[in-house]
């Protein structure tokens, strides 16, 4: 991203450090409720997770991705530094809520300097902030298409938000190697990046919100956020079934949307009780699941039906991938697939990190969905 001289080392991507010279760095994912981290070390085949974890953040320190209490946030970063045990280089993500992501075409062979100037010309029609108040950068998606041009993804952030994160990390002695939008990190983790990979709609189903991103070869060309999260499911189950803690997670992960709704003909009271609980659980879950599925359908249909000036389909979506801790709800992929009429699956954040034939990740499949952003950040500069 373009940035003032004091921050240029954070945002510039023109001359990345070769992977074999890159220092041991951790991917750090900051949300309103926690800081998650994951660090990788290269192995002969793939990588090894050298450190990972989650640090809870009290309410009000980070709000909608923005640092609301800088002093408390810096204190949290000091605790993180202790947990990282000597790792001082980090890659971090910026909040998607504040980002502006779009794709544009440039002539083949355009220099980086020319491309940055072309992006500035696009600000008036695409970004509601001034060039002087923004930091921005791009990734090339396709080096040459049918008409000889290049397609690139552009990400723009308000300068003050980026500076607040950069200064906070620097104040505790972290070497912040990069900042990027969460969707870029997730795309790096769950996408192969292959030319023939279908355009993908990713839904990051979190506790309070869900982030959507359209990925082309793993690179975001669109992002948005909706106020739908898994906490509403948790609260509903807690109220309807009088469950708490791990019992709620067990119900979501083992029954979820597959909870029985047809009472058993068996008059056994225990079975009737189980069916009654399942039915109430389904009622508690279905509202949020339906709202999420509706947003997936809305985003999918918009991108799937777009046309260019010649009336040709552009960026038709080929699949949906779910990540985020709340994506563990059992039956959710099938439920959404039935609504959107497209393949829906849970993301695999290990595809670029581990070969399951050679090693078993230290984080299980369900928990790993919470680390999609951190994993993608950790891969930056290594893959």
N, C-alpha and C positions, 0 to 999 in steps of 0.2 A: 504494500500500500504506500502511496505517496505520503510523506510525513516531514515535519521539521527536522533540522539537522540533529537535534538532541535525541530524536526517536528513530532516526533513519535506520539504525542497525536492527530495529525491531521489525520494521515493516518491509524493508527492501528484500526482493527475492531474485534480483537479477543475477547474482553470483552466489548461489547456495554452496555451503561447505560440502565437499564430497563426503558420502556416508562413512567411509573408513576413517575420516579425520574428525567426525562429529563427536563432541563430548557426550558423556553419559547424561541423558536428559530425560525428564519426566513429562508426561502429558498431564496437565492440570485442568480439570473441568469444574468451573465455579457455577453453582446454581443458587437460588434463593435459600435453599435449606441445607446445602452441604458443599464441601470441596472434595472431589474424588481425584485420585491420582493413580497413574500407572506408568512404570518405567520398564524399558526393554533393553536387553543386551543381545548383540548378534551371536548366533551359534553357527556351527557348520551348516546346519539345515534350519532355516527359520530363525526365531528369536526365543529368548528366555525372559519371562517376567521376573525382574529383579526386585521390584517393590510395587505394592498397590495398597489402596486403602480408602477409607472414607472418614471425613471429619465433619461432624454436624455443625451447622451455623445457626445461632439463635435468630429468631425472627427479627427483621428490621435492619440487619446488617447489609444484605443485598436484596433489593426489591425490584422485581421484574428485570433482573439481570444487571441493574445499575447499583453501583456502590453508594449506599445511603449513609453509612457510618464508616468513614474512612479509618478512624482510629481503631475501631473494633475489627475491621477487615484486616488491617495490618497486623494486629495481634493474632488473628487467625492464621495469617501467612507465616508468622513466627513459629506457631505450633506445627504447621505443615513442614517447615524447614527442619525441625527436629525429627519429625516422622520420616523424612526422606533420607536421613542419616548420611549426609555428605553430598548428596546430589544437589547441585546449586543451579544447573541449567534446566530451564523449563520452557515448554510450549504451552500456551494457554488459549482458550476460546473466548470470544466476545459474544455478548448476548444477541441472539437472533432478533429479538424484538426491535432493536435499534438499527438493524442492518438493512441495506437496500441492495438486492442482488438481481442482476439481469444479464442477459446475453446480448451480444452484438457482433456484427460482421466487420472485419477489417481486411484490406487488401493483403494478399499473400506477400510475405517479405517485409511487412511493416516493422520498423524498429521499435524497441520498447519505448523510447522517448516519444516517437510519433503516436504510438498507441495510447500513451498516457494523455497526450494532448487531445486525441479523438474522444477519449472518455470524458474529458472536461467539457467538450462541446455537447455531450449528451446530458449533462447535469440538469439543464433547465427543463427538459421534457420528462426526465425520469426520477430525479432526486430533489426533494423539497428542502435542501440545504445548500448553502453556497460552497463553491469549491474551496474557498479559504477556510471554511469551518469543517472540512472533511479530510479523512485519510482514505485512500482507495488503492486497489491493486487489481490484477486480472490473472486468470489462468487460461491458457489456450486449450480448447476442447478438441478441435480438429484442425490440423495444420493446413489442410487443403480440401475444400469440398468441390462439388460439381462445377461451380462457376469460378473456381480458382481463388476464392477468398478463404479466410480463416475465421472460425467461430471462437469467441472467447467469453468467459464468464467474468463479470465485473462485480466486485464487492465494495460497498461504500459504507463508512461508519462516521458518525459525528466525532470530530477530533477530541473533544473534551472527554468523552467516554473512554476512548482508547488511551488518552493520556492518564486518566485516573487509574486505570489498570496498570499501565506501564510504571507509573511512579510508585504505586503501592508495592509491586513486586521488587522494584529496585531498592526501595527503602529498607528492606530486610536482607539485602544482599543476594537476591536471586538474579541470575543472568537470564533475562527473558529473551529467548531466541526468536520468538514469533508470536503473533496474535492472529487468529483467523476466526471466521464465522463457524459456529458449531456444525452446521450442515457440511462444511468442507471436511471437518474431522470425521464425522460419521460416514461420509461417502468414502473416505480413504480406508475406513475399517471394513465396511460391509460390501464394497464394490470391488470387482476384479479389475475395472478400468479397461477391459478389452473392447476393441472397436465394435464387436458384434453384440455387446451386452445391451439388453433392452433399456430404454429410458425408464427410470425407476422413481416411483413416488415413495418417499420415506416418511413414516409417521413416528416421531419420537414421543411416545406416550408417557409423560412424566406424572409427578404427583399433583401438580397444580395446573399445568398447561400441556398442550401438545404442539410440537413444532413440526411443520410440514416442509419438505424440500423436494424439488424435482431435480434428479441427478441425471446428467448425460455423461457417460463414461466415468461415473463417480464424482463428477464436478457439478456443484449446484448451479442451476440457471434460474432458480426461483426459490424463495423461502417465505413462510408466513407462520404466525402463531395464533392459536385459538385458546380460549379460556375453558378448556375441557381437560380434566386430569383425573388420575386414579384415586385421589383423596376422597372424592365424592362417593366412590364405590366403597371405600373403606368405612367412611362414616355411616353409610346406609346399612352395611352389613353389621356394623357395631350396634346400630339402633334396632334393627329388625330381629337380629339373631342373638343379641346380647353376647357377642364374642369380643375378644380383645387380643392384641398382640399377635403372637405367632398363629393363633387359631384363625384369625382373619386371613392371614396369608395362606394358610393351609386350605381354607375354604375356597379362596380365589384360584389357587394353583391346582387344586385337585378336583373341584366341582365347577366353579365358575359358571360359564354360560351353558354347560352341559348338565346343570342341576336338573333333576327330574321334575317334571310338571304334571305328569299323569299319576294320580294316586294308585298305589298297588291294590290289587283286588284282595291281597292277603290281609286279613283282619288283625294280624299281629300288631299290637300297639306300638312296639318299638319301630317297626317298619313304617307305620303311619306317621309316627313322630319324625322319622328321618325324611319322609317325603314332604311333610309339612315344612320342615326346616329348609329343604332344598327349594321348595316353591317360593317361600318368602325370600330366600337368598337370590333366586332368579329375579324376582320383582325388584329387589334392591339394586341389582346390577344392571338390568336391561336399559334403564333410562340413560345412563352414561354411555353404555356400549352403543346404543342406538344413535346418540348424538355424535359420538366419535365416527361411527360408520357413515353417518350422513355427511360429515366433513370430508371424509376420505372420498366418498362418491362425488361430492361437489368439486374437489380439487382434481380428481381423476378425469371427470367428464370435461372440465374446462381444458385441460392440457391435451386430452385425447382427441378433441374435436377442433382444435385450432387449425386455421387455414392461412396460407400466405397469399400474396397478391395475385398469384396464379390459380388460386383455389385448391392448392395441394395441401394435404395434411402435413403439419410440422409438429415435431416432438410428441408423437403419439406415445402414451405411456403403456409399457408392456407388463409391468408387475408392481406390486406394493410390498414393501418391507417394513416390518414393525420392530422398533427398538424402544428402550426405556423400561424402567422397572415395572410400570403398570402394564406392559405388553405381555406379562406372564399370565394374564387372565386366561384360564383354560377355555378353549373354544373360540377365542376372539378372532384368530385368523380365518377360520371357517365362516364365522358369522359375517365378517366384513367381506369375504370373498363372495358370499351369496348375494350381498347387496351391490357390490361393485362389478360383479361378473368378470373377474380377472384373478390371476394367481396372487395369493397373499401368503407370505411366510414370515417367520420370525428371523431376524438378522443373525448372522454368524460373524461375530467380531474377530474370530481367530483365523479367518481364512488366509490372511497374509502374515500371520504370526507363527502358527503351529501347524505341523502335520500331525494329525491324531494318530498316525501310524508310529510316530517317533516319540511323542510326549503327550501327557495329559495336562491341560491348563490348570493352574491353581485355583481358578474361579469357576464355579459350576455354570452351566448354560443359563439358568434363570438369572443368577446374579450378574452374569456377564453383560446382560442387556442394559444394565445401569452404567456400564463402563464403555459404551460405544464411543462417546466423545473423547474420553481419556485415552482409549486405545488408538484412535485415529491420530490424536496429537502426538502420542509416543512414537508412532510410525513415521512422523514427519522428519525428513532428513535421513531416515534409515532405509526406507523402501524406494 
